[in-house]
Amino acid sequence: MSVNLFIPCFIDQLAPEIGGSLADLLTCLEVPWEYPGDQTCCGQFALTVGDFPTARRLMRHFMRVFAEAEAIVCPSASCTLMVRRCYPKLAESLEEKRLAEKVAARTLELSEWLAAQGPLPWTPIFSGDLVLHHSCKARQLGTLAGASRLLAQVQGLTIKEVSPYYPCCGFGGAFKYQHPDIAQTIGEAYLEAVQETGARGVVSLDYSCLMHLRSVAAVCGLNLNFFHLAELVLPPRNR
């Protein structure tokens, strides 16, 4: 099966190395892949602030770009959830809803796609303890169990858990920009909980959360590391 890569706009602009890690993973697995160059934003930010016309315009562009894809793999639980849950609801006609459902069914978050392939054919290596961030969207998508199984294959990695009283990092998409002080406070509390576990950092399925937490850590002078899952499961020679 050929895979089309859906790389979220914020990864494309701010962390292209994560997109590169995804491409390397598929190459190492000998899975044919393509990156449609016409892809843009999934429309999540527009939907979050109530700009439905823009969200629908971006949805329709996405569906045109990926209409023929056998499988669409995305390194973001947040953007995957947007396509899977929100596109069918945004559709304005029966025909458009059917197309949205068809595209949604073929869109998979990276960890759930990888977990479905079975054990990795190599042993990733990482030395240290990290917290697996239970991002809001990953919880809604139901992909954390598969992510945990993947990370359990990483030699030398111990996953720590923060208290469930810290369910959010504080990012929330547009929330960070609408309420920056509250987002900072939530992030600081979350990172305090991370430090209390003894972990040296955080691994997440969502770069958006990592981006926010990294900025919070910088403001607070915290010496923590932040990883996307794609970076940790690469073969040792590719890291």
C-alpha positions as CSV (number, residue, x, y, z in Angstrom):
1,M,0.0,0.0,0.0
2,S,1.3,3.5,-0.9
3,V,1.1,6.1,1.8
4,N,0.5,9.9,1.3
5,L,2.1,12.1,4.0
6,F,-0.1,14.8,5.5
7,I,2.4,17.1,7.2
8,P,0.6,19.8,9.4
9,C,1.4,23.4,8.5
10,F,3.0,24.1,11.9
11,I,5.4,21.2,11.4
12,D,6.1,22.2,7.8
13,Q,7.0,25.7,9.0
14,L,8.5,25.2,12.4
15,A,9.8,21.6,12.7
16,P,10.3,20.1,9.2
17,E,12.7,17.6,10.8
18,I,9.7,15.8,12.2
19,G,8.3,15.4,8.7
20,G,11.7,14.2,7.7
21,S,11.6,11.6,10.5
22,L,8.3,10.3,9.2
23,A,9.6,10.0,5.7
24,D,12.7,8.2,7.0
25,L,10.5,5.8,9.0
26,L,8.5,4.8,5.9
27,T,11.6,4.4,3.9
28,C,13.2,2.1,6.5
29,L,9.9,0.1,6.5
30,E,10.1,-0.1,2.7
31,V,6.7,1.5,2.4
32,P,6.2,3.5,-0.8
33,W,5.2,7.1,0.1
34,E,4.4,10.4,-1.5
35,Y,4.2,14.0,-0.3
36,P,1.5,15.9,-2.2
37,G,3.0,19.3,-2.6
38,D,-0.3,21.2,-2.8
39,Q,-1.4,20.4,0.7
40,T,-2.0,23.2,3.1
41,C,-3.7,23.6,6.5
42,C,-6.4,21.2,7.6
43,G,-8.5,24.1,8.8
44,Q,-8.5,23.3,12.5
45,F,-7.5,26.8,13.6
46,A,-10.3,28.4,11.5
47,L,-12.9,26.0,13.0
48,T,-11.7,26.7,16.5
49,V,-12.3,30.4,16.2
50,G,-15.7,29.9,14.5
51,D,-14.6,30.8,10.9
52,F,-16.6,28.1,9.2
53,P,-16.3,29.4,5.6
54,T,-12.5,29.2,5.9
55,A,-12.6,25.8,7.6
56,R,-14.8,24.5,4.8
57,R,-12.6,26.0,2.1
58,L,-9.5,24.3,3.6
59,M,-11.4,21.0,4.0
60,R,-12.4,21.0,0.4
61,H,-8.9,21.7,-0.7
62,F,-7.6,18.9,1.5
63,M,-10.2,16.5,0.0
64,R,-9.1,17.4,-3.5
65,V,-5.4,16.9,-2.7
66,F,-5.9,13.5,-1.0
67,A,-9.0,12.2,-2.9
68,E,-7.1,9.3,-4.5
69,A,-4.8,8.4,-1.6
70,E,-4.9,4.8,-0.3
71,A,-3.8,5.8,3.1
72,I,-3.0,9.3,4.6
73,V,-0.6,9.3,7.5
74,C,-0.2,12.3,9.7
75,P,2.2,13.0,12.6
76,S,-0.4,14.9,14.6
77,A,-3.3,13.5,16.6
78,S,-4.9,17.0,16.6
79,C,-5.0,17.3,12.8
80,T,-6.0,13.7,12.3
81,L,-8.9,14.3,14.6
82,M,-9.9,17.3,12.6
83,V,-10.1,15.3,9.4
84,R,-11.8,12.2,11.0
85,R,-14.3,13.9,13.3
86,C,-14.9,17.4,11.9
87,Y,-14.9,17.0,8.1
88,P,-18.1,15.0,7.9
89,K,-19.8,17.5,10.2
90,L,-18.6,20.5,8.1
91,A,-19.9,19.0,4.8
92,E,-22.8,20.9,3.3
93,S,-24.3,18.3,1.0
94,L,-24.8,14.5,1.0
95,E,-22.2,14.0,-1.7
96,E,-19.7,16.1,0.1
97,K,-20.3,14.3,3.4
98,R,-19.8,10.9,1.6
99,L,-16.5,12.2,0.3
100,A,-15.5,13.5,3.7
101,E,-16.2,10.2,5.3
102,K,-14.2,8.4,2.6
103,V,-11.2,10.6,3.2
104,A,-11.6,10.5,7.0
105,A,-11.6,6.7,7.0
106,R,-8.2,6.7,5.2
107,T,-6.6,9.2,7.5
108,L,-4.5,7.8,10.3
109,E,-2.3,9.3,13.0
110,L,1.3,8.1,12.8
111,S,1.4,6.0,16.0
112,E,-1.9,4.2,15.2
113,W,-0.7,3.4,11.7
114,L,2.7,2.2,13.0
115,A,1.2,0.1,15.7
116,A,-1.1,-1.6,13.2
117,Q,2.0,-2.7,11.2
118,G,3.1,-4.9,14.1
119,P,6.5,-4.8,16.0
120,L,9.1,-2.6,14.6
121,P,11.8,-4.6,12.6
122,W,14.5,-2.8,14.5
123,T,15.2,-1.8,18.1
124,P,15.1,1.9,18.7
125,I,17.5,3.2,21.4
126,F,17.0,6.1,23.9
127,S,18.6,6.5,27.3
128,G,16.4,8.1,30.0
129,D,13.0,8.7,31.4
130,L,10.2,10.7,29.6
131,V,6.6,11.5,30.2
132,L,4.2,10.4,27.4
133,H,2.0,13.5,27.0
134,H,-1.6,12.5,27.0
135,S,-2.7,15.4,24.7
136,C,-6.4,16.2,24.6
137,K,-6.7,15.3,20.9
138,A,-4.8,12.0,21.3
139,R,-7.1,11.0,24.1
140,Q,-10.1,11.8,22.0
141,L,-8.6,10.0,19.0
142,G,-7.8,6.9,21.2
143,T,-4.3,6.5,20.0
144,L,-2.3,6.5,23.3
145,A,-2.4,2.8,23.8
146,G,-0.8,2.2,20.5
147,A,1.8,4.9,21.2
148,S,2.6,3.2,24.5
149,R,3.2,-0.1,22.7
150,L,5.5,1.5,20.3
151,L,7.5,3.3,22.9
152,A,7.8,0.1,24.9
153,Q,10.0,-1.2,22.0
154,V,12.5,1.6,22.6
155,Q,15.5,0.2,24.4
156,G,16.6,2.2,27.4
157,L,13.4,4.4,27.5
158,T,11.2,4.4,30.6
159,I,7.8,6.1,30.3
160,K,6.6,8.1,33.4
161,E,3.1,9.3,34.0
162,V,1.9,12.6,35.4
163,S,-1.1,12.8,37.6
164,P,-4.5,12.8,35.7
165,Y,-5.1,16.1,37.5
166,Y,-2.9,17.7,34.8
167,P,-4.9,16.7,31.6
168,C,-3.8,19.6,29.4
169,C,-0.6,21.4,28.6
170,G,-2.4,24.7,28.1
171,F,-1.9,25.1,24.3
172,G,-5.4,24.5,23.0
173,G,-4.7,25.9,19.6
174,A,-6.1,29.4,19.4
175,F,-6.6,29.3,23.2
176,K,-2.8,30.1,23.7
177,Y,-3.2,33.3,21.7
178,Q,-6.5,34.3,23.1
179,H,-5.5,33.7,26.7
180,P,-1.7,33.7,26.9
181,D,-1.4,34.1,30.7
182,I,-3.8,31.2,31.4
183,A,-2.0,29.0,28.8
184,Q,1.4,29.9,30.5
185,T,0.1,29.1,33.9
186,I,-1.4,25.7,32.9
187,G,1.9,24.9,31.1
188,E,3.9,25.7,34.1
189,A,1.8,23.5,36.4
190,Y,2.1,20.7,33.9
191,L,5.9,20.9,33.6
192,E,6.1,21.0,37.4
193,A,4.2,17.7,37.4
194,V,6.6,16.3,34.8
195,Q,9.6,17.3,36.9
196,E,8.1,15.6,39.9
197,T,8.2,12.2,38.1
198,G,11.9,12.5,37.7
199,A,11.6,12.5,33.9
200,R,14.1,14.4,31.7
201,G,11.4,15.6,29.3
202,V,8.3,14.9,27.3
203,V,7.3,12.8,24.2
204,S,4.1,13.6,22.4
205,L,2.0,12.7,19.3
206,D,1.4,16.5,18.9
207,Y,4.1,18.9,18.0
208,S,1.8,21.8,18.8
209,C,1.8,20.7,22.5
210,L,5.6,20.3,22.4
211,M,6.0,23.8,20.9
212,H,3.9,25.3,23.7
213,L,5.7,23.4,26.4
214,R,9.1,24.2,25.1
215,S,8.3,28.0,25.2
216,V,7.0,27.6,28.7
217,A,10.1,25.8,29.8
218,A,12.3,28.5,28.2
219,V,10.4,31.2,30.2
220,C,10.9,29.3,33.4
221,G,14.5,28.3,32.8
222,L,13.7,24.6,32.9
223,N,16.2,22.1,31.5
224,L,13.8,19.6,29.8
225,N,13.8,17.9,26.5
226,F,10.9,17.6,24.1
227,F,10.5,14.8,21.5
228,H,7.9,13.8,18.9
229,L,7.2,10.1,18.8
230,A,8.5,9.9,15.3
231,E,12.0,10.9,16.5
232,L,12.2,8.2,19.1
233,V,11.2,5.1,17.0
234,L,13.7,5.6,14.2
235,P,16.4,3.0,13.7
236,P,19.5,4.0,15.7
237,R,21.5,4.7,12.5
238,N,18.8,7.4,11.5
239,R,18.8,9.4,14.7
